[in-house]
């Protein structure tokens, strides 16, 4: 006689459900104990009934097994995070490598290299880019030249201004020297012709002594 296969679904009858739960729980815990003994495995089971009652089985220490499970879960999370970081870094690397390759190709094309694969439209776009770049270079060069010219003009004006100040200062010095010379001459003239010369007794005595006696 073939045994009828039991369909796995929720048992509607409450009493039958409780009986089945009790039997299956004991069988589950028995299988867990056998697994622990036969394979030297750490086994922990936690079961809550439909009424919220707790049933548990542990081959060693429930606390130690839970701590081991928590630590293992954290390690898995770290590994997953590292894996995500590596994938992100790899994506960034591939993206940057692609950008560098494209930029290098554009630079070569700007130099007139690697033009074989370009279409007419792409060549025209490249020509416009080169013209725009050349115009910017010319504008920058003109700006530098203008700045240098202005700087030189300022230096020339500064030098000319210093020369004019020196000329004015020299003229003032010459005028001051001429004025001092004229004043000295005037003072000397006034001292020489101002009054009668004083009589010198010694010269007068010598004249008198030189006369012959009568």
Secondary structure by P-SEA (a helix, b strand, c coil): cccbbbbbcccccaaaaaaaaaaaaaaaaaaaaaaaaacccbbbbbbbcccccccccccccaaaaaaaaaaaaaaaaaaaaaaaaaaaaaaaaaaaaaaaaaaaaaaaaaaccccccccaaaaaaaaaaaaaaaaaaaaaaaaaaaaaaaaaaaaaaaaaaaaaaaaaaaaaaaaaaaaaaaaaaaaaaaaaccccccccaaaaaaaaaacccc
